[in-house]
Amino acid sequence: MHAYLSHVPAVLLRLDRNPFHHGTLGAVRSLGRKGVEVHAVVEAGGGPMGRSRYLRAVHPGPAGGLDPEAPETLLECLTGVSERIGRPAVLVAMDDLSAITVSRVAPMLTDRFRIPHQPDNLPARVADKAELSRLCARWDIPHPETVIPASGGEAAEAAWRLGLPLVAKWSRPWLLPPGADGLRSTTLVHTAAEARRLYERSAEAGSRLLLQRFLPAGPDTDWFFHGAFARGGRPLLAGSGRKELSWPVRTGLTAVGRWLPDPAVEEAGLRLAERLGYQGILDLDFRRDERGTFRLVDFNPRPGAQFRLFTDAAGLDVVQAMYLDLTGQRVPAPAGGPGRVFVAENYALLAAVRGRSLPPRRAAASKAAATAGAAGEPAAARGRVEAAWFAADDLLPFLAMILAFLGRGLGKGARVLRGVPVVQGRRTARAAVRAPRQRAREQPPAGSATRSVPPEAPAAPDELVTR
């Protein structure tokens, strides 16, 4: 990628109001270092990311927020951004809501932005948990056993059939009303009564309830796949990686990750993109079950926050690859890269402190390590470390992050570490967990099969997914 071919500006869109979203900063630096004029449509000021030397301008998002079912306000916002830039630009959505909404207004933006071709509302379809479950079943991609109940009684019965605890998800989490008491995108359920109560709030949640078999977290269980794809699902750059640390512990975003090739993860990701004819960037989350099977648990139609982990020896990453493809340039074949380590400094610190009692990682426990051979893991350990915030050539975002993190997050982080609810009316992971003897008080419906929680899969507080 040469600077004199970087004449087309890039606009990064993030509707998620998260000033600590390091993935947006990674995209700013990735393109800016190659000479691309980078703009960002984010919250006012842009947070620490807005201090980057590689960012040309920060533009405010839609006034008054965005109704995902009425994307006209985003169309108006992006039209204004395009007029201020003065020439067509590549548009990169950095969060699920942005990707879903952009796909709905893309036909009206073709003269202003270069956007991946994603017809038939594809981002919303793959981000929909119910639709993803159907796609996995149709194309034989391992997925947690899932039930979509049609009544409160079916929800209670499914809870006993799948086994307790189980995972409850809203199929379209971007429709959840902000500040709704007790409604999270994903919840760990411990009783059939809880499952019934959640179902009864479906209208308030705005989408269907899914109940899934609980897959216990542990060392080497959480993996991910990143890829950039041209039309027809042709891969430009792709790779698999493993979470070494996450925040919240075992369940949240990648605090420390490692690029480790795994044939099963990569084959599933490539097959899914090919079958969908997917063009654009995607981020898939997998969890390895007790039998060693990698099960797809989430499909994100945009770059993951840790996408810079997947940078080859020449500096090519998925955002650069997508930029090259959308501007009609040749994307070079990737060379090298596995073994790299990604560290999100702020979350890695919290995860290391909170997870100090985690069991030590088992050597060569994953198929990737076994495939790599005895020398694979030590070689991977020597891979280059990519920091989310610190960069010698762009220090201000790192310093601004430290100040903002200490000023706005220290009190909240301390409360989380102590297990104190951060928002009144919402339970933390610790408060949501029930001891096995408490769960045993409730009896299953007549005629329902029961399945006790296996001893090796205890419901630990850190295993509540909160993303």
C-alpha positions as CSV (number, residue, x, y, z in Angstrom):
1,M,0.0,0.0,0.0
2,H,1.7,3.2,-1.2
3,A,1.0,6.7,0.0
4,Y,0.5,8.1,-3.5
5,L,-2.4,5.6,-3.9
6,S,-4.1,6.8,-0.7
7,H,-5.8,9.8,-2.2
8,V,-9.3,8.5,-1.2
9,P,-10.3,9.6,2.3
10,A,-11.6,7.2,4.9
11,V,-14.5,7.8,7.3
12,L,-14.8,5.6,10.4
13,L,-18.3,5.4,11.8
14,R,-18.9,4.4,15.4
15,L,-22.4,4.9,16.9
16,D,-21.5,3.0,20.1
17,R,-20.8,5.7,22.6
18,N,-17.6,4.2,24.1
19,P,-14.7,6.6,24.5
20,F,-12.4,3.6,25.3
21,H,-13.1,1.8,22.0
22,H,-9.5,1.1,21.0
23,G,-10.5,-0.5,17.7
24,T,-11.4,2.9,16.3
25,L,-8.0,4.2,17.3
26,G,-6.3,1.2,15.7
27,A,-8.1,2.0,12.4
28,V,-7.2,5.7,12.6
29,R,-3.5,4.8,13.0
30,S,-3.6,1.9,10.5
31,L,-4.8,4.1,7.6
32,G,-3.3,7.3,8.8
33,R,0.2,5.9,8.8
34,K,-0.2,5.0,5.1
35,G,-1.1,8.6,4.2
36,V,-4.9,8.2,4.1
37,E,-6.9,11.3,5.2
38,V,-8.9,9.8,8.1
39,H,-12.2,11.2,9.5
40,A,-14.2,9.8,12.4
41,V,-18.0,10.1,13.1
42,V,-18.1,9.4,16.8
43,E,-19.2,10.9,20.1
44,A,-18.4,14.6,20.7
45,G,-14.7,15.1,20.9
46,G,-13.9,11.6,20.0
47,G,-12.6,10.7,23.4
48,P,-8.8,9.7,23.7
49,M,-8.9,8.6,20.0
50,G,-9.7,12.2,19.0
51,R,-6.1,13.2,20.1
52,S,-4.4,11.1,17.5
53,R,-2.1,12.9,15.1
54,Y,-3.4,10.7,12.3
55,L,-7.0,11.9,12.6
56,R,-7.9,14.7,10.3
57,A,-11.3,15.6,11.9
58,V,-14.0,14.4,14.3
59,H,-17.6,14.7,13.1
60,P,-20.6,14.5,15.4
61,G,-23.0,11.6,15.0
62,P,-26.7,11.9,14.4
63,A,-28.3,14.6,16.5
64,G,-30.4,13.1,19.3
65,G,-29.0,9.6,18.7
66,L,-30.2,7.0,16.2
67,D,-33.3,4.8,16.0
68,P,-31.9,1.6,14.3
69,E,-35.3,1.1,12.7
70,A,-35.4,4.6,11.3
71,P,-31.9,5.2,9.7
72,E,-32.9,8.5,8.0
73,T,-31.0,10.5,10.6
74,L,-27.8,8.6,9.8
75,L,-28.3,9.3,6.1
76,E,-28.6,13.0,6.8
77,C,-25.5,12.9,9.1
78,L,-23.3,11.1,6.6
79,T,-24.5,13.3,3.7
80,G,-23.3,16.3,5.8
81,V,-19.9,14.7,6.5
82,S,-19.5,13.9,2.8
83,E,-20.2,17.5,1.8
84,R,-17.7,18.8,4.3
85,I,-15.0,16.4,3.0
86,G,-15.8,17.4,-0.5
87,R,-15.0,14.1,-2.3
88,P,-16.0,10.4,-2.1
89,A,-14.6,8.4,0.8
90,V,-14.3,4.8,2.0
91,L,-16.8,4.2,4.8
92,V,-15.8,1.7,7.6
93,A,-18.4,0.8,10.2
94,M,-16.7,0.1,13.6
95,D,-19.6,-1.4,15.6
96,D,-22.7,-3.6,15.0
97,L,-25.2,-0.8,15.0
98,S,-23.2,1.2,12.5
99,A,-22.8,-1.7,10.2
100,I,-26.5,-2.6,10.3
101,T,-27.7,0.9,9.7
102,V,-25.2,1.7,7.0
103,S,-26.3,-1.3,5.0
104,R,-29.9,0.1,5.0
105,V,-28.9,3.5,3.7
106,A,-26.0,2.3,1.4
107,P,-28.0,2.5,-1.9
108,M,-28.5,6.3,-1.2
109,L,-24.8,6.8,-0.5
110,T,-23.2,5.2,-3.6
111,D,-22.1,8.6,-5.0
112,R,-20.6,9.7,-1.7
113,F,-19.0,6.6,-0.1
114,R,-17.4,3.4,-1.1
115,I,-19.1,0.7,0.9
116,P,-18.9,-3.1,0.8
117,H,-21.7,-4.6,-1.1
118,Q,-24.0,-6.2,1.5
119,P,-27.4,-6.7,0.0
120,D,-30.6,-8.0,1.6
121,N,-29.8,-6.4,5.0
122,L,-27.0,-8.9,5.5
123,P,-25.3,-7.3,8.5
124,A,-28.6,-7.3,10.5
125,R,-29.3,-10.9,9.4
126,V,-25.9,-12.3,10.6
127,A,-25.9,-10.1,13.8
128,D,-29.4,-11.5,14.6
129,K,-28.8,-14.4,17.0
130,A,-31.8,-16.4,15.9
131,E,-30.9,-16.0,12.2
132,L,-27.3,-17.0,13.0
133,S,-28.5,-20.2,14.7
134,R,-30.5,-21.1,11.6
135,L,-27.5,-20.4,9.3
136,C,-25.3,-22.6,11.4
137,A,-27.8,-25.5,11.3
138,R,-28.2,-25.1,7.6
139,W,-24.5,-25.1,6.8
140,D,-23.4,-27.6,9.5
141,I,-21.3,-25.1,11.5
142,P,-21.1,-26.1,15.2
143,H,-23.2,-23.8,17.3
144,P,-24.5,-24.1,20.9
145,E,-27.7,-26.0,21.2
146,T,-30.4,-23.3,21.0
147,V,-34.1,-23.1,21.6
148,I,-36.3,-20.1,20.6
149,P,-39.3,-20.4,22.9
150,A,-42.8,-19.3,21.7
151,S,-44.2,-18.9,25.2
152,G,-43.2,-18.6,28.8
153,G,-44.0,-22.2,29.4
154,E,-41.8,-23.3,26.5
155,A,-39.0,-21.1,28.0
156,A,-39.3,-22.8,31.4
157,E,-39.4,-26.3,29.8
158,A,-36.4,-25.5,27.6
159,A,-34.4,-24.4,30.6
160,W,-34.7,-27.9,32.1
161,R,-34.1,-29.6,28.7
162,L,-30.9,-27.6,28.0
163,G,-29.7,-27.9,31.6
164,L,-29.1,-25.2,34.2
165,P,-27.4,-22.8,34.2
166,L,-28.1,-21.7,30.6
167,V,-27.4,-18.6,28.5
168,A,-30.3,-16.3,27.5
169,K,-29.8,-13.9,24.6
170,W,-32.0,-11.4,22.8
171,S,-31.8,-12.0,19.1
172,R,-31.4,-8.3,18.2
173,P,-29.5,-6.7,21.1
174,W,-29.2,-3.4,19.3
175,L,-33.0,-2.9,19.9
176,L,-32.7,-3.2,23.7
177,P,-34.0,0.1,25.3
178,P,-31.2,2.0,27.0
179,G,-31.3,1.8,30.8
180,A,-33.9,-1.0,30.9
181,D,-33.8,-2.5,34.3
182,G,-32.5,-6.1,34.2
183,L,-32.3,-6.4,30.4
184,R,-28.9,-7.3,29.0
185,S,-27.9,-8.6,25.6
186,T,-26.8,-11.8,27.3
187,T,-27.7,-13.3,30.7
188,L,-26.8,-16.4,32.6
189,V,-30.1,-18.0,33.8
190,H,-30.2,-20.3,36.8
191,T,-33.8,-21.2,37.2
192,A,-36.7,-22.1,34.9
193,A,-38.6,-19.2,36.5
194,E,-36.0,-16.8,35.4
195,A,-36.3,-18.0,31.9
196,R,-40.0,-17.6,32.0
197,R,-39.7,-14.0,33.4
198,L,-37.2,-13.1,30.6
199,Y,-39.6,-14.4,27.9
200,E,-42.4,-12.3,29.3
201,R,-40.3,-9.2,28.7
202,S,-39.8,-9.9,24.9
203,A,-42.0,-7.0,23.8
204,E,-40.0,-4.6,26.0
205,A,-36.7,-6.1,24.6
206,G,-37.8,-5.6,21.0
207,S,-36.8,-9.0,19.8
208,R,-37.0,-12.7,20.4
209,L,-35.5,-14.6,23.3
210,L,-33.0,-17.4,22.6
211,L,-31.9,-20.0,25.2
212,Q,-28.6,-21.8,24.7
213,R,-26.8,-24.6,26.4
214,F,-24.2,-23.2,28.7
215,L,-20.6,-23.7,27.5
216,P,-18.2,-23.3,30.5
217,A,-15.3,-20.9,30.1
218,G,-11.8,-22.0,30.9
219,P,-8.2,-21.9,29.7
220,D,-8.0,-22.1,25.9
221,T,-11.7,-22.1,25.3
222,D,-12.3,-18.6,23.8
223,W,-11.2,-18.1,20.2
224,F,-12.0,-15.6,17.4
225,F,-11.7,-15.2,13.7
226,H,-11.1,-12.0,11.7
227,G,-11.3,-11.6,8.0
228,A,-11.6,-9.1,5.2
229,F,-13.4,-10.3,2.1
230,A,-13.9,-9.2,-1.5
231,R,-17.1,-9.8,-3.4
232,G,-18.3,-13.4,-3.3
233,G,-16.6,-14.1,0.0
234,R,-13.1,-14.2,-1.5
235,P,-10.6,-13.8,1.5
236,L,-8.2,-10.9,1.3
237,L,-6.7,-11.5,4.8
238,A,-7.9,-13.8,7.5
239,G,-6.7,-15.5,10.7
240,S,-7.7,-17.1,14.0
241,G,-6.7,-16.2,17.5
242,R,-7.1,-17.1,21.1
243,K,-8.1,-14.9,24.1
244,E,-5.4,-15.1,26.7
245,L,-7.2,-12.6,29.0
246,S,-10.6,-10.9,28.6
247,W,-12.5,-8.2,30.4
248,P,-14.9,-9.0,32.0
249,V,-12.9,-12.1,32.9
250,R,-13.5,-15.1,30.6
251,T,-16.5,-13.4,29.0
252,G,-15.8,-10.0,27.5
253,L,-13.6,-8.3,25.0
254,T,-10.1,-9.4,24.3
255,A,-7.7,-7.8,26.8
256,V,-4.7,-10.0,25.6
257,G,-4.9,-12.1,22.5
258,R,-2.6,-14.2,20.4
259,W,-2.7,-15.0,16.7
260,L,-2.7,-18.8,16.6
261,P,-3.8,-20.6,13.4
262,D,-6.4,-23.3,14.0
263,P,-7.8,-25.2,11.1
264,A,-11.3,-25.8,12.5
265,V,-11.8,-22.1,13.4
266,E,-10.4,-20.9,10.1
267,E,-12.4,-23.4,8.0
268,A,-15.6,-22.4,9.7
269,G,-15.0,-18.7,9.2
270,L,-14.0,-19.0,5.6
271,R,-16.9,-21.4,4.8
272,L,-19.4,-19.0,6.4
273,A,-18.1,-16.0,4.4
274,E,-18.2,-18.0,1.2
275,R,-21.7,-19.3,1.6
276,L,-23.0,-15.8,2.5
277,G,-21.0,-14.2,-0.4
278,Y,-19.8,-11.8,2.3
279,Q,-18.0,-8.6,1.3
280,G,-16.5,-6.6,4.1
281,I,-14.8,-7.2,7.5
282,L,-16.1,-9.7,10.0
283,D,-15.3,-10.8,13.5
284,L,-16.5,-14.2,14.7
285,D,-16.4,-15.5,18.3
286,F,-16.0,-19.2,19.1
287,R,-16.0,-21.2,22.3
288,R,-14.5,-24.7,22.6
289,D,-16.7,-27.1,24.4
290,E,-15.7,-30.0,26.7
291,R,-15.4,-32.3,23.6
292,G,-12.9,-29.9,21.9
293,T,-15.5,-28.7,19.3
294,F,-15.3,-25.0,18.4
295,R,-18.8,-23.6,18.4
296,L,-19.7,-20.3,16.8
297,V,-21.3,-18.0,19.4
298,D,-21.3,-14.6,17.8
299,F,-21.0,-12.9,14.3
300,N,-20.0,-9.3,14.2
301,P,-20.2,-7.7,10.8
302,R,-17.4,-5.2,11.4
303,P,-13.8,-5.1,12.6
304,G,-13.2,-6.5,16.1
305,A,-11.5,-4.1,18.5
306,Q,-8.4,-6.3,18.4
307,F,-8.2,-6.4,14.6
308,R,-4.6,-5.1,14.7
309,L,-3.5,-8.4,16.1
310,F,-3.9,-9.8,12.5
311,T,-1.2,-7.6,10.9
312,D,1.2,-9.4,8.6
313,A,4.9,-8.9,8.3
314,A,4.4,-6.0,5.8
315,G,1.9,-4.2,8.1
316,L,-1.2,-5.2,6.2
317,D,-4.4,-5.6,8.4
318,V,-8.1,-6.2,7.6
319,V,-8.9,-2.5,7.5
320,Q,-6.1,-1.7,5.1
321,A,-7.1,-4.7,3.0
322,M,-10.7,-3.5,2.8
323,Y,-9.5,0.0,1.9
324,L,-7.4,-1.3,-0.9
325,D,-10.2,-3.5,-2.3
326,L,-12.8,-0.7,-2.2
327,T,-10.4,1.8,-4.0
328,G,-9.7,-0.7,-6.8
329,Q,-6.1,-1.4,-5.7
330,R,-4.4,-4.8,-5.6
331,V,-4.3,-6.4,-2.1
332,P,-0.9,-8.1,-1.6
333,A,-0.9,-11.7,-0.5
334,P,-0.4,-11.8,3.3
335,A,3.1,-12.8,4.5
336,G,3.8,-13.9,8.1
337,G,2.0,-12.7,11.2
338,P,1.0,-15.7,13.4
339,G,2.4,-15.5,16.9
340,R,1.7,-11.8,17.3
341,V,0.2,-10.7,20.6
342,F,-2.3,-7.9,21.2
343,V,-2.7,-6.1,24.5
344,A,-5.4,-3.6,25.4
345,E,-3.5,-2.1,28.3
346,N,-6.4,-0.7,30.4
347,Y,-8.5,-3.9,30.2
348,A,-5.4,-6.2,30.5
349,L,-4.6,-4.6,33.9
350,L,-8.1,-5.1,35.2
351,A,-8.3,-8.7,33.8
352,A,-4.9,-9.6,35.4
353,V,-6.0,-8.2,38.8
354,R,-9.5,-9.7,38.7
355,G,-8.4,-13.0,37.3
356,R,-5.4,-13.6,39.6
357,S,-7.1,-16.8,40.8
358,L,-7.6,-18.3,37.3
359,P,-6.1,-21.8,36.9
360,P,-2.8,-21.8,34.9
361,R,-3.1,-22.3,31.2
362,R,-2.7,-25.9,30.2
363,A,0.2,-26.3,27.8
364,A,-0.8,-27.4,24.3
365,A,-4.4,-27.9,25.4
366,S,-5.9,-26.6,22.1
367,K,-5.9,-28.3,18.8
368,A,-3.9,-25.3,17.4
369,A,-1.1,-25.9,19.8
370,A,-1.1,-29.6,19.0
371,T,-1.1,-28.9,15.3
372,A,1.8,-26.4,15.7
373,G,3.9,-29.0,17.4
374,A,6.2,-28.8,20.3
375,A,8.0,-25.8,19.0
376,G,4.9,-23.9,18.0
377,E,4.0,-22.3,21.3
378,P,7.5,-21.1,22.2
379,A,7.8,-19.6,18.7
380,A,4.4,-17.9,19.1
381,A,5.4,-16.5,22.5
382,R,8.2,-14.6,20.7
383,G,5.8,-12.8,18.4
384,R,5.6,-9.0,18.2
385,V,3.4,-7.3,20.8
386,E,0.8,-4.8,19.4
387,A,-0.5,-2.4,22.1
388,A,-4.0,-1.0,21.7
389,W,-3.1,2.5,23.1
390,F,0.6,3.1,23.4
391,A,2.5,4.1,20.2
392,A,5.8,5.9,20.2
393,D,4.7,7.9,17.1
394,D,1.3,8.8,18.6
395,L,1.5,9.3,22.3
396,L,-1.4,11.7,23.0
397,P,-4.2,9.1,22.8
398,F,-2.4,6.9,25.3
399,L,-1.9,9.7,27.8
400,A,-5.5,10.9,27.3
401,M,-6.7,7.3,27.9
402,I,-4.8,7.1,31.1
403,L,-6.3,10.4,32.4
404,A,-9.8,9.5,31.3
405,F,-9.6,6.0,32.5
406,L,-8.4,7.1,36.0
407,G,-10.8,10.0,36.1
408,R,-14.0,8.2,34.9
409,G,-13.3,4.5,35.3
410,L,-11.3,4.1,38.5
411,G,-14.3,4.3,40.8
412,K,-16.4,2.1,38.5
413,G,-13.6,-0.5,38.2
414,A,-13.2,-0.7,42.0
415,R,-16.9,-1.3,42.4
416,V,-16.8,-4.1,39.7
417,L,-13.9,-5.7,41.4
418,R,-15.7,-5.7,44.7
419,G,-18.8,-7.1,43.1
420,V,-20.9,-4.0,43.8
421,P,-23.6,-3.2,41.3
422,V,-22.5,-0.3,39.1
423,V,-26.0,0.7,38.0
424,Q,-28.8,0.5,40.5
425,G,-31.3,-2.2,39.5
426,R,-28.9,-4.3,37.5
427,R,-27.2,-7.3,38.9
428,T,-23.5,-7.9,38.4
429,A,-22.1,-11.3,37.4
430,R,-21.4,-12.0,41.0
431,A,-24.9,-11.1,42.2
432,A,-26.5,-13.1,39.4
433,V,-25.0,-16.4,40.3
434,R,-26.9,-18.9,42.4
435,A,-25.3,-21.8,44.3
436,P,-26.2,-25.3,43.0
437,R,-28.2,-26.0,46.2
438,Q,-30.4,-23.0,45.5
439,R,-31.1,-24.1,42.0
440,A,-32.1,-27.5,43.2
441,R,-35.1,-26.1,45.0
442,E,-37.1,-25.7,41.8
443,Q,-38.6,-28.9,40.3
444,P,-38.8,-29.4,36.5
445,P,-42.2,-29.5,34.8
446,A,-43.8,-32.9,34.6
447,G,-42.6,-35.1,31.8
448,S,-39.5,-32.9,31.2
449,A,-36.1,-34.5,31.0
450,T,-33.5,-33.1,33.4
451,R,-29.8,-32.7,33.0
452,S,-27.7,-31.8,36.0
453,V,-24.8,-29.4,35.7
454,P,-21.6,-31.4,35.2
455,P,-19.0,-31.1,38.0
456,E,-16.5,-29.8,35.5
457,A,-18.8,-26.9,34.5
458,P,-19.6,-24.9,37.6
459,A,-21.4,-21.6,37.3
460,A,-18.5,-19.3,38.3
461,P,-19.3,-15.6,38.6
462,D,-16.9,-14.6,35.9
463,E,-18.7,-16.7,33.3
464,L,-21.6,-14.3,32.8
465,V,-21.3,-12.8,29.3
466,T,-21.9,-9.1,29.6
467,R,-21.1,-7.8,26.1
